[in-house]
Amino acid sequence: MFTIIAAVGRNRELGKSGGLVFRLPSDLQFFKKITTGAKVFMGKRTFESLPKKLPNRQHLVLADVDFPVDEDVEIVRDLDEFARTHKDTDEEIFVIGGGSVYAQMLPHAQKMYLTEVDGADKDADVFFPEFDKSEWSSETVGKGEDYGVAYRHVLYQRK
């Protein structure tokens, strides 16, 4: 089963110049709590943007070229095959970015944890894909504020 997790702005902002547009410590703790012990799936640029590998998580990286990896990193070459072979498993695989991977995996996702940030509009060059909210049920599972920026954690589940 695929679960998307992301922090998004009012206009679906995600990133800028290879980094996140929102740096919210409490949200990063939420991300860590939700994904620790699980597999995390991401694009190569997202993997390369990490300061280090995420502890206690198996990294699955979509890439069409070889690059140095270790036992905690698996290269995924064919997204369609990967989605087909993993979508009906009980194992939860978290999709953590970037924008292109979110867009490609959205049709396969059964759940999404979106941190909806109420802060000022951010200059971004990567955006979360648009989706039809009528196809999803939603529940606020937490709220917070960091540096005067309010946000809420929303769990979307496909109807």
Secondary structure, 3 states (H helix, E strand, C coil): CEEEEEEECCCCEEEECCEECCCCHHHHHHHHHHHCCCEEEEEHHHHHHCCCCCCCCEEEEECCCCCCCCCCEEEECCHHHHHHHHCCCCCCEEECCCHHHHHHHHHHEEEEEEEEECCCCCCCCEECCCCCHHHEEEEEEEEEEECCEEEEEEEEEEC
